Amino acid sequence: MHLQCVECGKAHPATLRYACAACAGILEVVGSGGLAPPAGPGLATSMWRHADRLSVSDPAAIVSLGEGGTPLLRAPRIERAIPGFTGEIWLKDETRNPSGSFKDRLVSAAISKAIELGAKGVVCASSGNAGASVAAYAARAGMGAIIVVPAHTPAGKVTQIAAYGAILLLVEGHYSRSYDLAAALAERHGFANLTTTFINPYAVDALKLVGLELMQQLGDVAPTHVLVPTGSGPLVKGVVQGFAEAGARPRAVAVQAEGCAPIVRAFEAGETKVTAWGMPTTIASGISDPLIGYERDGSYTLRLVRETEGLAVAVSDDELREAMRLLARGEGVYAEPTGASPIAALRKLVAEGRVEPGARVVCMVTGHGFKDAKAYQEMPARTYPVPAPEDVTAVARLCERAMRERD
């Protein structure tokens, strides 16, 4: 196993390295740690049942909370709710991971490799979900953790990070300022940098298991499209790589918010290089990544999208709210705005005629609604005051009327 630059091809030893020594390009893992899949309870039902495909070679280094193996749910009510859609919609429900987001997959692999390589602590810049994940897994490992987030991070995510006992730094301004500070702190303290952009190759490598899981869950019949909430894009890379290793190539659709859409802007302009965005203006905090200072991450994601003949699409905050409502009330899935973004994007693509009849679509639901409950509190609620609960007949009539209004 070694690391290799995706741009110039230079090989590097499998150490705590975050960029190519020759061109500062993105590094990826080539090969695996050769660890046999563990037996027994716990790890055998987590993503570590595929340990032979991951970068860790020492079983004693594994830090797990039972991540991976998340449900794939058919969404028949959403299928019927999208005018003109005639295919299948499947929801890959990553909210079921231990800390409530897909980030647990990356972090479990990256922190385990960091321990194997002798790291004494971890640092992470985050818009919220990765920070919560790193804090949780560091607590599980008994390691020190420094989490750096923008000061405007949703309160639910900040509260979760703090609960795990990590050192939490709130930084004014856009996410890229947190990114730079985390890199400096990792170098100063000699800690492993677990920021979940493309900076940590061992983290990104674990995401290929998403594509492999999906192929297994779909009975080895690949979908036509996989819609992925996209900040810098590691999950796009994981989905593309996992399906490729299974011999399939669905179209990857990178979904961004209109208030922070650097990859979509480049895609629509026919460009190959992604340029940085300004200050994000969107309720989807999980994909509000302006890429300032690491634009090559977005450019690599754009390349992967085009290699699959995929798409990049941006959605408005109002479209996100409607998608959240469809997921929650139609399918019982409580997603934060970022996690609902693929549904919003699919509605838009179908309306524009960019999804063919009979398409088989997977929507990656990446984060739980409790991460940003404020987004739901701002939506109309179906609540009714009951001043006289002893009057059961009156309450029953109220409920009947409410049911008719719902239908």
ZAKENU-305331 format. One record per residue (C-alpha): x, z negated, y negated; residue number from 1; chain; residue in one letter. Coordinates in steps of 0.25 Angstrom, whole numbers. Example, Ala and Ser with C-alpha at 12.3 -4.5 7.8 and 13.67 -1.06 7.14 Angstrom:
BEGIN
u=49	w=-31	v=18	seq=1	mol=A	type=a
u=55	w=-29	v=4	seq=2	mol=A	type=s
# end
This chain:
BEGIN
u=0	w=0	v=0	seq=1	mol=A	type=m
u=5	w=3	v=-14	seq=2	mol=A	type=h
u=0	w=6	v=-28	seq=3	mol=A	type=l
u=-1	w=20	v=-34	seq=4	mol=A	type=q
u=-4	w=26	v=-47	seq=5	mol=A	type=c
u=-16	w=35	v=-48	seq=6	mol=A	type=v
u=-10	w=43	v=-59	seq=7	mol=A	type=e
u=5	w=46	v=-56	seq=8	mol=A	type=c
u=5	w=42	v=-41	seq=9	mol=A	type=g
u=16	w=32	v=-42	seq=10	mol=A	type=k
u=16	w=21	v=-31	seq=11	mol=A	type=a
u=19	w=6	v=-33	seq=12	mol=A	type=h
u=20	w=-6	v=-24	seq=13	mol=A	type=p
u=7	w=-14	v=-22	seq=14	mol=A	type=a
u=10	w=-25	v=-33	seq=15	mol=A	type=t
u=3	w=-31	v=-44	seq=16	mol=A	type=l
u=4	w=-18	v=-52	seq=17	mol=A	type=r
u=-6	w=-12	v=-62	seq=18	mol=A	type=y
u=-1	w=1	v=-66	seq=19	mol=A	type=a
u=8	w=12	v=-62	seq=20	mol=A	type=c
u=23	w=10	v=-66	seq=21	mol=A	type=a
u=25	w=24	v=-69	seq=22	mol=A	type=a
u=12	w=28	v=-77	seq=23	mol=A	type=c
u=4	w=16	v=-79	seq=24	mol=A	type=a
u=-7	w=22	v=-70	seq=25	mol=A	type=g
u=-17	w=16	v=-62	seq=26	mol=A	type=i
u=-13	w=11	v=-48	seq=27	mol=A	type=l
u=-21	w=11	v=-35	seq=28	mol=A	type=e
u=-18	w=5	v=-21	seq=29	mol=A	type=v
u=-13	w=14	v=-10	seq=30	mol=A	type=v
u=-15	w=9	v=4	seq=31	mol=A	type=g
u=-20	w=-5	v=7	seq=32	mol=A	type=s
u=-14	w=-19	v=10	seq=33	mol=A	type=g
u=-17	w=-17	v=25	seq=34	mol=A	type=g
u=-25	w=-30	v=26	seq=35	mol=A	type=l
u=-34	w=-30	v=38	seq=36	mol=A	type=a
u=-49	w=-32	v=35	seq=37	mol=A	type=p
u=-52	w=-47	v=37	seq=38	mol=A	type=p
u=-61	w=-53	v=47	seq=39	mol=A	type=a
u=-70	w=-65	v=47	seq=40	mol=A	type=g
u=-80	w=-69	v=36	seq=41	mol=A	type=p
u=-78	w=-67	v=21	seq=42	mol=A	type=g
u=-68	w=-56	v=19	seq=43	mol=A	type=l
u=-73	w=-47	v=31	seq=44	mol=A	type=a
u=-86	w=-45	v=23	seq=45	mol=A	type=t
u=-79	w=-43	v=9	seq=46	mol=A	type=s
u=-72	w=-31	v=4	seq=47	mol=A	type=m
u=-60	w=-36	v=12	seq=48	mol=A	type=w
u=-66	w=-31	v=25	seq=49	mol=A	type=r
u=-58	w=-18	v=19	seq=50	mol=A	type=h
u=-45	w=-26	v=17	seq=51	mol=A	type=a
u=-38	w=-15	v=24	seq=52	mol=A	type=d
u=-41	w=-6	v=12	seq=53	mol=A	type=r
u=-37	w=-16	v=1	seq=54	mol=A	type=l
u=-23	w=-19	v=-5	seq=55	mol=A	type=s
u=-22	w=-33	v=0	seq=56	mol=A	type=v
u=-13	w=-36	v=13	seq=57	mol=A	type=s
u=-13	w=-51	v=13	seq=58	mol=A	type=d
u=-26	w=-57	v=18	seq=59	mol=A	type=p
u=-22	w=-71	v=12	seq=60	mol=A	type=a
u=-23	w=-64	v=-2	seq=61	mol=A	type=a
u=-37	w=-60	v=-1	seq=62	mol=A	type=i
u=-47	w=-66	v=-11	seq=63	mol=A	type=v
u=-61	w=-63	v=-8	seq=64	mol=A	type=s
u=-75	w=-67	v=-12	seq=65	mol=A	type=l
u=-82	w=-58	v=-3	seq=66	mol=A	type=g
u=-82	w=-45	v=-12	seq=67	mol=A	type=e
u=-86	w=-31	v=-7	seq=68	mol=A	type=g
u=-96	w=-27	v=3	seq=69	mol=A	type=g
u=-107	w=-26	v=-8	seq=70	mol=A	type=t
u=-121	w=-20	v=-5	seq=71	mol=A	type=p
u=-125	w=-6	v=-7	seq=72	mol=A	type=l
u=-140	w=-6	v=-11	seq=73	mol=A	type=l
u=-149	w=6	v=-11	seq=74	mol=A	type=r
u=-157	w=7	v=-25	seq=75	mol=A	type=a
u=-170	w=13	v=-22	seq=76	mol=A	type=p
u=-177	w=8	v=-34	seq=77	mol=A	type=r
u=-166	w=13	v=-44	seq=78	mol=A	type=i
u=-167	w=27	v=-36	seq=79	mol=A	type=e
u=-181	w=28	v=-40	seq=80	mol=A	type=r
u=-179	w=23	v=-54	seq=81	mol=A	type=a
u=-169	w=34	v=-58	seq=82	mol=A	type=i
u=-177	w=47	v=-62	seq=83	mol=A	type=p
u=-172	w=59	v=-54	seq=84	mol=A	type=g
u=-163	w=51	v=-44	seq=85	mol=A	type=f
u=-165	w=56	v=-30	seq=86	mol=A	type=t
u=-154	w=49	v=-22	seq=87	mol=A	type=g
u=-149	w=35	v=-18	seq=88	mol=A	type=e
u=-144	w=24	v=-26	seq=89	mol=A	type=i
u=-135	w=13	v=-20	seq=90	mol=A	type=w
u=-130	w=1	v=-27	seq=91	mol=A	type=l
u=-117	w=-5	v=-23	seq=92	mol=A	type=k
u=-120	w=-19	v=-27	seq=93	mol=A	type=d
u=-106	w=-25	v=-31	seq=94	mol=A	type=e
u=-113	w=-37	v=-38	seq=95	mol=A	type=t
u=-113	w=-43	v=-24	seq=96	mol=A	type=r
u=-98	w=-46	v=-25	seq=97	mol=A	type=n
u=-94	w=-60	v=-27	seq=98	mol=A	type=p
u=-92	w=-61	v=-42	seq=99	mol=A	type=s
u=-103	w=-50	v=-44	seq=100	mol=A	type=g
u=-95	w=-37	v=-46	seq=101	mol=A	type=s
u=-87	w=-27	v=-39	seq=102	mol=A	type=f
u=-75	w=-32	v=-46	seq=103	mol=A	type=k
u=-73	w=-42	v=-34	seq=104	mol=A	type=d
u=-68	w=-31	v=-25	seq=105	mol=A	type=r
u=-57	w=-28	v=-35	seq=106	mol=A	type=l
u=-53	w=-42	v=-38	seq=107	mol=A	type=v
u=-53	w=-47	v=-23	seq=108	mol=A	type=s
u=-43	w=-36	v=-20	seq=109	mol=A	type=a
u=-35	w=-37	v=-32	seq=110	mol=A	type=a
u=-34	w=-53	v=-32	seq=111	mol=A	type=i
u=-30	w=-52	v=-17	seq=112	mol=A	type=s
u=-19	w=-42	v=-20	seq=113	mol=A	type=k
u=-14	w=-51	v=-32	seq=114	mol=A	type=a
u=-13	w=-63	v=-23	seq=115	mol=A	type=i
u=-6	w=-55	v=-12	seq=116	mol=A	type=e
u=4	w=-50	v=-23	seq=117	mol=A	type=l
u=6	w=-65	v=-28	seq=118	mol=A	type=g
u=-2	w=-65	v=-41	seq=119	mol=A	type=a
u=-5	w=-79	v=-46	seq=120	mol=A	type=k
u=-16	w=-76	v=-55	seq=121	mol=A	type=g
u=-25	w=-64	v=-59	seq=122	mol=A	type=v
u=-30	w=-58	v=-73	seq=123	mol=A	type=v
u=-41	w=-49	v=-75	seq=124	mol=A	type=c
u=-47	w=-42	v=-87	seq=125	mol=A	type=a
u=-62	w=-40	v=-85	seq=126	mol=A	type=s
u=-75	w=-36	v=-92	seq=127	mol=A	type=s
u=-81	w=-47	v=-83	seq=128	mol=A	type=g
u=-83	w=-44	v=-69	seq=129	mol=A	type=n
u=-69	w=-42	v=-64	seq=130	mol=A	type=a
u=-65	w=-55	v=-72	seq=131	mol=A	type=g
u=-76	w=-63	v=-64	seq=132	mol=A	type=a
u=-71	w=-57	v=-51	seq=133	mol=A	type=s
u=-56	w=-60	v=-54	seq=134	mol=A	type=v
u=-60	w=-74	v=-58	seq=135	mol=A	type=a
u=-68	w=-76	v=-45	seq=136	mol=A	type=a
u=-57	w=-71	v=-36	seq=137	mol=A	type=y
u=-46	w=-78	v=-43	seq=138	mol=A	type=a
u=-54	w=-91	v=-41	seq=139	mol=A	type=a
u=-56	w=-88	v=-26	seq=140	mol=A	type=r
u=-41	w=-85	v=-25	seq=141	mol=A	type=a
u=-37	w=-98	v=-33	seq=142	mol=A	type=g
u=-30	w=-89	v=-43	seq=143	mol=A	type=m
u=-29	w=-90	v=-59	seq=144	mol=A	type=g
u=-37	w=-79	v=-66	seq=145	mol=A	type=a
u=-37	w=-74	v=-80	seq=146	mol=A	type=i
u=-49	w=-66	v=-84	seq=147	mol=A	type=i
u=-49	w=-58	v=-97	seq=148	mol=A	type=v
u=-63	w=-52	v=-102	seq=149	mol=A	type=v
u=-68	w=-47	v=-115	seq=150	mol=A	type=p
u=-75	w=-58	v=-123	seq=151	mol=A	type=a
u=-88	w=-50	v=-122	seq=152	mol=A	type=h
u=-89	w=-51	v=-107	seq=153	mol=A	type=t
u=-103	w=-54	v=-102	seq=154	mol=A	type=p
u=-105	w=-69	v=-101	seq=155	mol=A	type=a
u=-109	w=-69	v=-86	seq=156	mol=A	type=g
u=-95	w=-63	v=-83	seq=157	mol=A	type=k
u=-88	w=-72	v=-91	seq=158	mol=A	type=v
u=-95	w=-84	v=-85	seq=159	mol=A	type=t
u=-92	w=-79	v=-71	seq=160	mol=A	type=q
u=-77	w=-78	v=-74	seq=161	mol=A	type=i
u=-76	w=-91	v=-80	seq=162	mol=A	type=a
u=-83	w=-98	v=-68	seq=163	mol=A	type=a
u=-72	w=-94	v=-59	seq=164	mol=A	type=y
u=-62	w=-101	v=-67	seq=165	mol=A	type=g
u=-53	w=-89	v=-72	seq=166	mol=A	type=a
u=-46	w=-90	v=-86	seq=167	mol=A	type=i
u=-56	w=-81	v=-94	seq=168	mol=A	type=l
u=-51	w=-74	v=-107	seq=169	mol=A	type=l
u=-61	w=-68	v=-116	seq=170	mol=A	type=l
u=-55	w=-56	v=-124	seq=171	mol=A	type=v
u=-62	w=-50	v=-137	seq=172	mol=A	type=e
u=-63	w=-35	v=-137	seq=173	mol=A	type=g
u=-64	w=-25	v=-126	seq=174	mol=A	type=h
u=-60	w=-26	v=-112	seq=175	mol=A	type=y
u=-47	w=-19	v=-113	seq=176	mol=A	type=s
u=-42	w=-31	v=-121	seq=177	mol=A	type=r
u=-45	w=-40	v=-109	seq=178	mol=A	type=s
u=-38	w=-29	v=-100	seq=179	mol=A	type=y
u=-25	w=-30	v=-108	seq=180	mol=A	type=d
u=-25	w=-45	v=-109	seq=181	mol=A	type=l
u=-27	w=-46	v=-94	seq=182	mol=A	type=a
u=-15	w=-37	v=-91	seq=183	mol=A	type=a
u=-6	w=-45	v=-100	seq=184	mol=A	type=a
u=-10	w=-58	v=-94	seq=185	mol=A	type=l
u=-8	w=-53	v=-80	seq=186	mol=A	type=a
u=6	w=-49	v=-84	seq=187	mol=A	type=e
u=9	w=-62	v=-91	seq=188	mol=A	type=r
u=4	w=-71	v=-80	seq=189	mol=A	type=h
u=8	w=-62	v=-68	seq=190	mol=A	type=g
u=-6	w=-62	v=-63	seq=191	mol=A	type=f
u=-13	w=-50	v=-56	seq=192	mol=A	type=a
u=-21	w=-42	v=-65	seq=193	mol=A	type=n
u=-35	w=-40	v=-59	seq=194	mol=A	type=l
u=-42	w=-32	v=-70	seq=195	mol=A	type=t
u=-51	w=-23	v=-63	seq=196	mol=A	type=t
u=-48	w=-10	v=-70	seq=197	mol=A	type=t
u=-38	w=-1	v=-63	seq=198	mol=A	type=f
u=-27	w=-11	v=-66	seq=199	mol=A	type=i
u=-26	w=-18	v=-52	seq=200	mol=A	type=n
u=-25	w=-8	v=-41	seq=201	mol=A	type=p
u=-28	w=-18	v=-30	seq=202	mol=A	type=y
u=-42	w=-21	v=-37	seq=203	mol=A	type=a
u=-46	w=-6	v=-38	seq=204	mol=A	type=v
u=-42	w=-3	v=-24	seq=205	mol=A	type=d
u=-52	w=-13	v=-19	seq=206	mol=A	type=a
u=-64	w=-5	v=-25	seq=207	mol=A	type=l
u=-62	w=7	v=-15	seq=208	mol=A	type=k
u=-70	w=-2	v=-5	seq=209	mol=A	type=l
u=-82	w=0	v=-14	seq=210	mol=A	type=v
u=-82	w=15	v=-10	seq=211	mol=A	type=g
u=-79	w=11	v=5	seq=212	mol=A	type=l
u=-91	w=1	v=5	seq=213	mol=A	type=e
u=-100	w=11	v=-1	seq=214	mol=A	type=l
u=-97	w=22	v=10	seq=215	mol=A	type=m
u=-99	w=11	v=21	seq=216	mol=A	type=q
u=-112	w=7	v=14	seq=217	mol=A	type=q
u=-118	w=21	v=12	seq=218	mol=A	type=l
u=-115	w=24	v=27	seq=219	mol=A	type=g
u=-103	w=33	v=24	seq=220	mol=A	type=d
u=-111	w=42	v=15	seq=221	mol=A	type=v
u=-105	w=43	v=1	seq=222	mol=A	type=a
u=-114	w=42	v=-11	seq=223	mol=A	type=p
u=-114	w=54	v=-21	seq=224	mol=A	type=t
u=-111	w=45	v=-33	seq=225	mol=A	type=h
u=-105	w=31	v=-35	seq=226	mol=A	type=v
u=-108	w=25	v=-49	seq=227	mol=A	type=l
u=-98	w=15	v=-54	seq=228	mol=A	type=v
u=-98	w=6	v=-66	seq=229	mol=A	type=p
u=-85	w=10	v=-73	seq=230	mol=A	type=t
u=-76	w=2	v=-83	seq=231	mol=A	type=g
u=-62	w=7	v=-79	seq=232	mol=A	type=s
u=-66	w=12	v=-66	seq=233	mol=A	type=g
u=-60	w=5	v=-54	seq=234	mol=A	type=p
u=-73	w=5	v=-46	seq=235	mol=A	type=l
u=-74	w=20	v=-48	seq=236	mol=A	type=v
u=-60	w=21	v=-41	seq=237	mol=A	type=k
u=-64	w=12	v=-30	seq=238	mol=A	type=g
u=-77	w=19	v=-27	seq=239	mol=A	type=v
u=-70	w=33	v=-27	seq=240	mol=A	type=v
u=-58	w=28	v=-19	seq=241	mol=A	type=q
u=-67	w=21	v=-8	seq=242	mol=A	type=g
u=-76	w=33	v=-6	seq=243	mol=A	type=f
u=-64	w=42	v=-5	seq=244	mol=A	type=a
u=-58	w=33	v=6	seq=245	mol=A	type=e
u=-71	w=35	v=13	seq=246	mol=A	type=a
u=-71	w=50	v=11	seq=247	mol=A	type=g
u=-81	w=51	v=1	seq=248	mol=A	type=a
u=-82	w=55	v=-14	seq=249	mol=A	type=r
u=-95	w=51	v=-22	seq=250	mol=A	type=p
u=-95	w=54	v=-36	seq=251	mol=A	type=r
u=-90	w=42	v=-44	seq=252	mol=A	type=a
u=-98	w=39	v=-57	seq=253	mol=A	type=v
u=-92	w=30	v=-67	seq=254	mol=A	type=a
u=-102	w=23	v=-75	seq=255	mol=A	type=v
u=-99	w=17	v=-89	seq=256	mol=A	type=q
u=-107	w=11	v=-100	seq=257	mol=A	type=a
u=-109	w=20	v=-113	seq=258	mol=A	type=e
u=-103	w=9	v=-121	seq=259	mol=A	type=g
u=-90	w=10	v=-113	seq=260	mol=A	type=c
u=-88	w=23	v=-106	seq=261	mol=A	type=a
u=-74	w=28	v=-107	seq=262	mol=A	type=p
u=-74	w=35	v=-94	seq=263	mol=A	type=i
u=-87	w=42	v=-96	seq=264	mol=A	type=v
u=-82	w=47	v=-109	seq=265	mol=A	type=r
u=-70	w=53	v=-103	seq=266	mol=A	type=a
u=-79	w=59	v=-91	seq=267	mol=A	type=f
u=-89	w=65	v=-100	seq=268	mol=A	type=e
u=-78	w=71	v=-109	seq=269	mol=A	type=a
u=-71	w=77	v=-97	seq=270	mol=A	type=g
u=-58	w=69	v=-100	seq=271	mol=A	type=e
u=-48	w=64	v=-90	seq=272	mol=A	type=t
u=-44	w=52	v=-98	seq=273	mol=A	type=k
u=-52	w=40	v=-102	seq=274	mol=A	type=v
u=-50	w=34	v=-116	seq=275	mol=A	type=t
u=-53	w=20	v=-120	seq=276	mol=A	type=a
u=-67	w=15	v=-125	seq=277	mol=A	type=w
u=-70	w=6	v=-137	seq=278	mol=A	type=g
u=-77	w=-7	v=-136	seq=279	mol=A	type=m
u=-87	w=-6	v=-125	seq=280	mol=A	type=p
u=-102	w=-8	v=-129	seq=281	mol=A	type=t
u=-110	w=-10	v=-116	seq=282	mol=A	type=t
u=-117	w=-20	v=-108	seq=283	mol=A	type=i
u=-109	w=-16	v=-96	seq=284	mol=A	type=a
u=-97	w=-25	v=-98	seq=285	mol=A	type=s
u=-92	w=-21	v=-84	seq=286	mol=A	type=g
u=-89	w=-7	v=-88	seq=287	mol=A	type=i
u=-86	w=-9	v=-103	seq=288	mol=A	type=s
u=-71	w=-5	v=-101	seq=289	mol=A	type=d
u=-65	w=3	v=-112	seq=290	mol=A	type=p
u=-52	w=6	v=-105	seq=291	mol=A	type=l
u=-44	w=3	v=-117	seq=292	mol=A	type=i
u=-29	w=3	v=-112	seq=293	mol=A	type=g
u=-32	w=8	v=-98	seq=294	mol=A	type=y
u=-39	w=21	v=-100	seq=295	mol=A	type=e
u=-32	w=27	v=-88	seq=296	mol=A	type=r
u=-42	w=18	v=-79	seq=297	mol=A	type=d
u=-54	w=26	v=-85	seq=298	mol=A	type=g
u=-46	w=39	v=-83	seq=299	mol=A	type=s
u=-44	w=36	v=-68	seq=300	mol=A	type=y
u=-58	w=32	v=-66	seq=301	mol=A	type=t
u=-63	w=45	v=-73	seq=302	mol=A	type=l
u=-53	w=53	v=-64	seq=303	mol=A	type=r
u=-60	w=47	v=-52	seq=304	mol=A	type=l
u=-74	w=50	v=-56	seq=305	mol=A	type=v
u=-70	w=64	v=-58	seq=306	mol=A	type=r
u=-63	w=65	v=-45	seq=307	mol=A	type=e
u=-77	w=62	v=-38	seq=308	mol=A	type=t
u=-84	w=71	v=-47	seq=309	mol=A	type=e
u=-91	w=59	v=-53	seq=310	mol=A	type=g
u=-97	w=55	v=-66	seq=311	mol=A	type=l
u=-95	w=45	v=-77	seq=312	mol=A	type=a
u=-107	w=40	v=-85	seq=313	mol=A	type=v
u=-110	w=30	v=-96	seq=314	mol=A	type=a
u=-123	w=22	v=-97	seq=315	mol=A	type=v
u=-129	w=15	v=-109	seq=316	mol=A	type=s
u=-132	w=0	v=-109	seq=317	mol=A	type=d
u=-147	w=3	v=-109	seq=318	mol=A	type=d
u=-145	w=11	v=-96	seq=319	mol=A	type=e
u=-137	w=-1	v=-90	seq=320	mol=A	type=l
u=-149	w=-10	v=-93	seq=321	mol=A	type=r
u=-159	w=-1	v=-86	seq=322	mol=A	type=e
u=-149	w=0	v=-74	seq=323	mol=A	type=a
u=-148	w=-15	v=-73	seq=324	mol=A	type=m
u=-163	w=-16	v=-73	seq=325	mol=A	type=r
u=-164	w=-6	v=-62	seq=326	mol=A	type=l
u=-154	w=-13	v=-53	seq=327	mol=A	type=l
u=-160	w=-27	v=-55	seq=328	mol=A	type=a
u=-175	w=-24	v=-55	seq=329	mol=A	type=r
u=-174	w=-11	v=-46	seq=330	mol=A	type=g
u=-164	w=-16	v=-35	seq=331	mol=A	type=e
u=-161	w=-31	v=-37	seq=332	mol=A	type=g
u=-147	w=-28	v=-42	seq=333	mol=A	type=v
u=-142	w=-37	v=-54	seq=334	mol=A	type=y
u=-131	w=-29	v=-60	seq=335	mol=A	type=a
u=-123	w=-31	v=-73	seq=336	mol=A	type=e
u=-124	w=-19	v=-83	seq=337	mol=A	type=p
u=-111	w=-13	v=-77	seq=338	mol=A	type=t
u=-116	w=-14	v=-63	seq=339	mol=A	type=g
u=-129	w=-7	v=-67	seq=340	mol=A	type=a
u=-122	w=5	v=-74	seq=341	mol=A	type=s
u=-122	w=14	v=-62	seq=342	mol=A	type=p
u=-137	w=14	v=-61	seq=343	mol=A	type=i
u=-138	w=17	v=-76	seq=344	mol=A	type=a
u=-128	w=29	v=-74	seq=345	mol=A	type=a
u=-136	w=34	v=-62	seq=346	mol=A	type=l
u=-148	w=35	v=-70	seq=347	mol=A	type=r
u=-141	w=42	v=-81	seq=348	mol=A	type=k
u=-134	w=52	v=-71	seq=349	mol=A	type=l
u=-147	w=55	v=-64	seq=350	mol=A	type=v
u=-154	w=58	v=-77	seq=351	mol=A	type=a
u=-143	w=67	v=-81	seq=352	mol=A	type=e
u=-144	w=75	v=-68	seq=353	mol=A	type=g
u=-130	w=71	v=-64	seq=354	mol=A	type=r
u=-134	w=64	v=-50	seq=355	mol=A	type=v
u=-138	w=74	v=-40	seq=356	mol=A	type=e
u=-151	w=73	v=-32	seq=357	mol=A	type=p
u=-150	w=64	v=-20	seq=358	mol=A	type=g
u=-137	w=57	v=-25	seq=359	mol=A	type=a
u=-132	w=45	v=-17	seq=360	mol=A	type=r
u=-127	w=35	v=-28	seq=361	mol=A	type=v
u=-120	w=22	v=-27	seq=362	mol=A	type=v
u=-121	w=13	v=-40	seq=363	mol=A	type=c
u=-110	w=2	v=-41	seq=364	mol=A	type=m
u=-117	w=-11	v=-46	seq=365	mol=A	type=v
u=-104	w=-18	v=-50	seq=366	mol=A	type=t
u=-108	w=-31	v=-56	seq=367	mol=A	type=g
u=-119	w=-42	v=-55	seq=368	mol=A	type=h
u=-129	w=-44	v=-66	seq=369	mol=A	type=g
u=-125	w=-59	v=-68	seq=370	mol=A	type=f
u=-112	w=-53	v=-74	seq=371	mol=A	type=k
u=-120	w=-49	v=-87	seq=372	mol=A	type=d
u=-133	w=-56	v=-86	seq=373	mol=A	type=a
u=-135	w=-54	v=-101	seq=374	mol=A	type=k
u=-137	w=-39	v=-99	seq=375	mol=A	type=a
u=-150	w=-43	v=-91	seq=376	mol=A	type=y
u=-154	w=-54	v=-101	seq=377	mol=A	type=q
u=-156	w=-43	v=-111	seq=378	mol=A	type=e
u=-165	w=-35	v=-102	seq=379	mol=A	type=m
u=-180	w=-37	v=-102	seq=380	mol=A	type=p
u=-184	w=-48	v=-92	seq=381	mol=A	type=a
u=-197	w=-49	v=-84	seq=382	mol=A	type=r
u=-200	w=-64	v=-87	seq=383	mol=A	type=t
u=-214	w=-70	v=-90	seq=384	mol=A	type=y
u=-217	w=-84	v=-95	seq=385	mol=A	type=p
u=-226	w=-92	v=-86	seq=386	mol=A	type=v
u=-232	w=-104	v=-95	seq=387	mol=A	type=p
u=-241	w=-108	v=-84	seq=388	mol=A	type=a
u=-235	w=-107	v=-70	seq=389	mol=A	type=p
u=-246	w=-115	v=-64	seq=390	mol=A	type=e
u=-255	w=-103	v=-67	seq=391	mol=A	type=d
u=-251	w=-95	v=-55	seq=392	mol=A	type=v
u=-262	w=-84	v=-57	seq=393	mol=A	type=t
u=-257	w=-81	v=-71	seq=394	mol=A	type=a
u=-243	w=-81	v=-66	seq=395	mol=A	type=v
u=-247	w=-71	v=-55	seq=396	mol=A	type=a
u=-254	w=-62	v=-64	seq=397	mol=A	type=r
u=-241	w=-62	v=-73	seq=398	mol=A	type=l
u=-233	w=-58	v=-61	seq=399	mol=A	type=c
u=-242	w=-47	v=-57	seq=400	mol=A	type=e
u=-242	w=-41	v=-71	seq=401	mol=A	type=r
u=-227	w=-42	v=-71	seq=402	mol=A	type=a
u=-226	w=-35	v=-58	seq=403	mol=A	type=m
u=-235	w=-24	v=-63	seq=404	mol=A	type=r
u=-226	w=-23	v=-76	seq=405	mol=A	type=e
u=-213	w=-22	v=-67	seq=406	mol=A	type=r
u=-219	w=-11	v=-58	seq=407	mol=A	type=d
# end
